[in-house]
Amino acid sequence: MAVEKYSVIIGTGSYIPERIVKNEDFHSHVFFEPNGKILDKPMKEITDKFEEITGIKERRYVTDDLTTSDICYFAAEEAVKSSKTDPESLDYIICAHNFGDVRIGNRRSDLVPSIAARVKNKLGIVNPKTIAFDLPFGCPGWLQGVIHADSFFKAGIAKRALVIGGETLSRVSDPHDRDSMIYSDGAGATILEAQDTGGEAGILAHASRSDTKEHSVMLHMERSSNPDYPENDLFLKMQGHKLYKYALQTVPELVKESIDKAKLSIDNIKKVLLHQANEKMDVEILKRLYDLYGYKEIMNDFIKKVLPMSISWLGNSSVATIPTLLDLILKGFFEGHNLKSKDIAVLASVGAGMNINSVVYKFP
């Protein structure tokens, strides 16, 4: 009888861009309403309200010479080094993103060859059995890649995989849309390995869902809010309020589903690593999750202890937020948070599609 394998994290890496863009840097922008009229409010009032809602004070953008595949490679290289493994031993390289390589002066997505193939090339991997492919799944893409790797391990067709999440949202956001202040750039990577842990470490359970019938266009591509921009020049657009309501209604229940599958309770969970989309939204998701377990009120100090947040200084880098957060915590770079042996964490995300996923993980 075959022994069940568990997916264990053996290496992590991240790339945090050098360019810091503060909220006040947007004071020179001109924002428009969706109807094409100029947003007639003082810019400081706009950015102050934005910070109050999202928690974002600053974000990171890549320099003009870098693309998504570059920063994915940087994160992947760091993960390989931290894992102390031979990259030739990788069975899969799974790269989650949504826009590929978008260059300054040419906003067209460059997806051929795949970003994963470009990373494999940059890593110098010769092994033809290292299969490289991309996964566009909205913001939950990196976590879905982790779920894919876990499935490959359990099927017995792979033993080791590199899962990367990288994005340069600064290149696809509309400079005349106030939502552009949410987006940032970055990359995170993780190497997972199939191990016989007997359930004492690794991925214990996961859950996913896609609600496309009514919610698939809450994130979409559309022309600029500035009516003077060409109609065929498309930018990332978001129905923020609808997305907020959708996330609060669905994410807590899906996270509970994954915890239930692991035959655990919320009391077993030390950390909840949520996609860094909106601080206010993430806090409310956590409160509603605990409410499902009978906790009608949780204190702010407890929330800060359980819910690490990087959005205030890194912004929303889509698929990169969770792997970057994980890397910073595991390497001791995230003040006030740590994850040690036998700790159990939940990793969960929501984004374009609309897609949601949640993974329950026990650290070796």
PyMOL commands that set and color helices and strands:
alter all, ss='L'
color gray80, all
select helices_A, chain A and resi 23-28+43-54+68-83+87-89+115-123+141-155+169-171+178-182+240-261+266-268+279-292+300-306+311-314+318-330
alter helices_A, ss='H'
color red, helices_A
select strands_A, chain A and resi 6-15+19-22+58-61+92-96+101-103+106-110+131-135+160-168+185-195+202-210+219-223+234-238+271-274+344-351+355-362
alter strands_A, ss='S'
color yellow, strands_A
deselect
rebuild
show_as cartoon
